[in-house]
């Protein structure tokens, strides 16, 4: 058996093990994970899934966690290159949640090398009581910054901001 087949077999066993385990709980130390979420391992689970030569596919209550960040959707695909996870695509009822913010949309693409999560389609970003809506949101897991673009029918980003403490 050559090295690439053994890596594929090991990754397939890891996927099946992850699918059999319950979802990861929030009992992790949030402050330790927040500052370095992009360097944390990626864990995933779903009702059903499969391993493919170029990654994995999850369906039904699909969830990916990295540190204290959580991505949920109806379907999630992970893509690998040279044995490394490079991109995650989520579709259908997408939620991306961090300790401080929650993002909702129709689709999301997380590119691991730059730390960007791009959420599209009727996007809602909430932070505390503050809410922004638009069509496209780019959130960076390393800098914990968000940029929202393009609004609804009038093409404007709309929102309500509440100062801290209110």
C-alpha positions as CSV (number, residue, x, y, z in Angstrom):
1,X,0.0,0.0,0.0
2,X,1.5,3.3,-1.0
3,X,1.6,6.4,1.3
4,X,-1.3,8.3,-0.4
5,X,-3.7,5.3,0.0
6,X,-2.8,4.9,3.6
7,X,-3.5,8.6,4.2
8,X,-6.8,8.3,2.5
9,X,-7.7,5.3,4.6
10,X,-6.7,7.1,7.8
11,X,-8.7,10.2,6.8
12,X,-11.7,8.0,6.0
13,X,-11.6,6.3,9.4
14,X,-11.2,9.7,11.1
15,X,-14.3,11.0,9.2
16,X,-16.4,8.0,10.2
17,X,-15.3,8.3,13.8
18,X,-16.1,12.0,13.8
19,X,-19.6,11.3,12.4
20,X,-20.3,8.8,15.1
21,X,-19.4,11.2,17.9
22,X,-21.8,13.8,19.3
23,X,-21.3,17.4,18.4
24,X,-18.5,19.2,20.1
25,X,-19.6,21.0,23.2
26,X,-18.8,24.6,24.1
27,X,-16.8,23.5,27.2
28,X,-13.5,24.6,25.6
29,X,-11.7,27.6,27.0
30,X,-13.2,30.4,24.9
31,X,-10.5,33.0,25.6
32,X,-7.7,30.7,24.6
33,X,-9.4,29.6,21.4
34,X,-10.6,33.1,20.4
35,X,-7.2,34.6,19.9
36,X,-6.0,31.7,17.8
37,X,-9.1,30.0,16.3
38,X,-7.5,29.7,12.8
39,X,-4.7,27.6,14.2
40,X,-7.0,25.2,16.0
41,X,-7.9,21.8,14.6
42,X,-11.1,21.6,12.5
43,X,-13.7,19.1,13.8
44,X,-16.8,18.1,12.0
45,X,-20.0,16.0,12.2
46,X,-23.3,15.5,10.5
47,X,-26.2,13.0,10.2
48,X,-24.5,11.5,7.1
49,X,-21.2,12.0,5.3
50,X,-18.6,10.5,3.1
51,X,-14.9,10.8,2.5
52,X,-13.7,11.5,-1.1
53,X,-10.2,11.7,-2.5
54,X,-10.4,15.5,-2.5
55,X,-12.0,16.0,0.9
56,X,-15.3,15.2,2.6
57,X,-19.0,15.8,2.2
58,X,-21.5,16.2,5.1
59,X,-25.3,16.3,5.0
60,X,-28.1,16.9,7.5
61,X,-27.3,19.0,10.6
62,X,-23.8,19.4,9.3
63,X,-21.4,21.2,11.6
64,X,-17.7,22.3,11.5
65,X,-16.0,23.7,14.5
66,X,-12.6,25.4,14.8
67,X,-11.7,26.7,18.3
68,X,-14.7,28.6,19.5
69,X,-16.1,29.2,16.0
70,X,-18.9,27.1,14.6
71,X,-20.3,26.7,11.1
72,X,-23.6,24.9,10.6
73,X,-25.6,24.2,7.4
74,X,-27.7,21.7,5.7
75,X,-24.7,20.5,3.6
76,X,-21.0,21.1,4.0
77,X,-18.1,20.1,1.7
78,X,-14.4,20.2,2.8
79,X,-11.7,20.3,0.2
80,X,-8.1,19.1,0.7
81,X,-4.9,19.5,-1.2
82,X,-1.7,17.5,-0.4
83,X,-3.4,16.2,2.7
84,X,-4.3,19.6,4.1
85,X,-7.9,21.0,4.5
86,X,-7.9,24.2,2.3
87,X,-11.5,25.2,1.8
88,X,-14.9,24.6,3.3
89,X,-18.2,25.3,1.5
90,X,-21.6,25.3,3.2
91,X,-25.0,25.7,1.8
92,X,-28.6,25.8,3.0
93,X,-29.5,27.5,6.3
94,X,-25.9,28.6,7.0
95,X,-24.9,29.9,10.4
96,X,-21.4,31.0,11.4
97,X,-21.1,31.8,15.1
98,X,-18.2,33.2,17.0
99,X,-18.1,34.2,20.7
100,X,-19.2,37.7,19.8
101,X,-21.0,37.6,16.5
102,X,-23.5,35.5,14.6
103,X,-23.8,35.4,10.8
104,X,-26.7,33.9,8.9
105,X,-26.9,33.4,5.1
106,X,-27.7,31.0,2.3
107,X,-24.1,30.0,1.5
108,X,-20.6,30.3,3.0
109,X,-17.1,29.6,1.8
110,X,-14.2,29.4,4.4
111,X,-10.7,29.6,2.9
112,X,-8.4,28.4,5.6
113,X,-5.2,29.9,4.2
114,X,-6.4,33.5,4.5
115,X,-8.9,33.0,7.3
116,X,-11.8,34.5,5.4
117,X,-15.4,33.3,5.7
118,X,-17.6,34.7,2.9
119,X,-21.3,34.5,3.6
120,X,-23.7,35.3,0.8
121,X,-27.5,35.6,0.2
122,X,-29.7,37.5,2.6
123,X,-27.0,37.9,5.2
124,X,-27.7,39.0,8.8
125,X,-24.9,39.9,11.1
126,X,-25.6,40.3,14.8
127,X,-23.3,41.4,17.6
128,X,-25.2,41.8,20.9
129,X,-28.3,43.9,20.0
130,X,-26.7,45.4,16.9
131,X,-27.8,44.0,13.5
132,X,-26.6,44.6,10.0
133,X,-28.1,43.1,6.8
134,X,-26.7,42.8,3.3
135,X,-26.0,40.4,0.5
136,X,-22.4,39.5,1.1
137,X,-20.3,39.4,4.3
138,X,-16.6,38.8,4.6
139,X,-15.4,37.8,8.2
140,X,-11.8,37.1,9.0
141,X,-11.3,34.5,11.8
142,X,-7.8,35.8,12.6
143,X,-8.6,39.5,12.9
144,X,-12.2,39.0,14.0
145,X,-13.3,41.8,11.6
146,X,-16.4,41.8,9.4
147,X,-17.2,43.7,6.2
148,X,-20.8,43.6,4.8
149,X,-21.7,44.6,1.3
150,X,-24.8,45.1,-0.8
151,X,-28.3,45.4,0.6
152,X,-31.7,44.2,-0.4
153,X,-33.9,45.6,-3.2
154,X,-32.5,49.1,-2.6
155,X,-28.9,47.9,-2.8
156,X,-28.0,49.4,0.6
157,X,-26.6,47.8,3.7
158,X,-29.0,48.4,6.6
159,X,-28.6,48.1,10.3
160,X,-29.2,49.1,13.9
161,X,-26.2,49.7,16.2
162,X,-26.5,49.7,20.0
163,X,-23.5,51.0,22.0
164,X,-22.1,48.7,24.6
165,X,-24.1,48.6,27.8
166,X,-27.4,49.4,26.1
